[in-house]
Amino acid sequence: MERENPVATKDDVRSDQPMVEFRNVVKRYDQTVLDNLDLVVGKGDKSVIIGPSGSGKTTILRILMTLVRPEEGQVLIDGTPLWTMEKGGQLVDANDKHLREMRNSLGMVFQQFNLFPHMTVLRNVTEGLIRVQGMSKDQAEEEALANLDRVGLRHRASDHTWQLSGGQQQRVAIARAIALKPRVLLFDEVTSALDPELVGEVLEVIRDLAFNTNITMLFVTHEMRFAREIADNVIMFDRGQVVEQGPPAQIFDDPRELRTQDFLRKVT
């Protein structure tokens, strides 16, 4: 049966049920990037991660998208382990089949749009629907056009992506992500590569998704005003750990930790 993400308000989904969990997760490169990270994102929640560059924020998203593997700890999506699976009554490293199945629940919009320049806008959206979800071409095109309409770009479906502005390309990337009907949608600094005058059109599309769908969303962003507006939960992150978290009003108006206070003084 096809998964659905019906239009809903944020309050329609119980956020006390975890959708994303990090349990004592460690990720190292030359140094420790995630340091025994514990993090929970509730079902339907819109959670925003803020913090200085280089603190490990994007690594959280890359682990969820199975782009990098943690050295230690457990990551779960709706209660199912991401990087491990059960075999013979024991947890073992996940095989490719398990990772592909888990990845189908996740969507990500990157800083750089990662579109196919040799394809039309429409085909950029239909490609995953046909190849990943096995839709017929006609069904995929119908779904793609509906999602392009949602981001205001149905009229550009036959254009190639290089003919679009940066803001329009990012909106196509969003349409491509939501067309796959993910249960969790990840946004990695999606306005950082845009000219300032194009930021608003992208944030307006994301704002619509945040307020009018029940998709669980996790954002990494430096757009503090936007974070205050859409977030259920704001997570201050630094040196691989959560410094503090809470509702936007508490984090932005009355932060408890000195590190949060110092960071917000510099960026707001």
Secondary structure as UniProt FT lines:
FT   HELIX           10..12
FT   TURN            15..16
FT   STRAND          18..28
FT   STRAND          32..42
FT   TURN            43..44
FT   STRAND          46..50
FT   TURN            53..54
FT   HELIX           57..64
FT   TURN            65..66
FT   STRAND          72..77
FT   TURN            78..79
FT   STRAND          80..81
FT   STRAND          84..87
FT   TURN            88..89
FT   STRAND          90..93
FT   HELIX           96..103
FT   TURN            104..105
FT   STRAND          106..109
FT   TURN            117..118
FT   HELIX           121..131
FT   TURN            132..133
FT   HELIX           137..150
FT   TURN            151..152
FT   HELIX           154..156
FT   TURN            157..158
FT   HELIX           161..163
FT   HELIX           166..179
FT   STRAND          184..188
FT   TURN            190..193
FT   HELIX           196..212
FT   STRAND          216..220
FT   HELIX           224..230
FT   STRAND          233..238
FT   TURN            239..240
FT   STRAND          241..246
FT   HELIX           248..253
FT   HELIX           258..267
//
